[in-house]
Amino acid sequence: MELLVYSADWCRDCREAKRFLAQHSIPFTEINIEKTPGAAEQVIAHTGKRAIPQFVLDGKWIQPYKPGRGFLHAEMSELFGVAQP
C-alpha cells in the first residue's frame, strides 16, 4: 500500500488526518503543497480545487474530510480497516 498525503502546515484538517494515520500506524508520505513545487497544481488537477488534505491511496485520490464536518473518522477507519477511537 502506498499512501500520499497532500497537506499544509496551517491546515487543521491536515493535522487531524496525519494524527489519525499515526495513531493507527499507517505509513504515509507527506507532500506539503506550500513547500513542494507543483504539488498544489497536482491537487487542483485531480480535484478541481485547492482542497486539502487529500489522500492518494495506490493512485486513487480520496478526500478524507467534508467541509463543515472535518475529518471523516468512520469512513477512513473503514477504508483502512482499523478500529474507530
JOJO-V841851 format. One record per helix or strand. SS is the DSSP state (H for helix, E for strand). FROM is the first residue (numbers start at 1). LEN is the number of residues. If there is no record, write none. Layout:
<<SS,FROM,LEN> <SS,FROM,LEN>>
//
This chain:
<<E,3,5> <H,12,12> <E,29,4> <H,39,9> <E,54,4> <E,60,3> <E,65,2> <E,70,2> <H,73,8>>
//
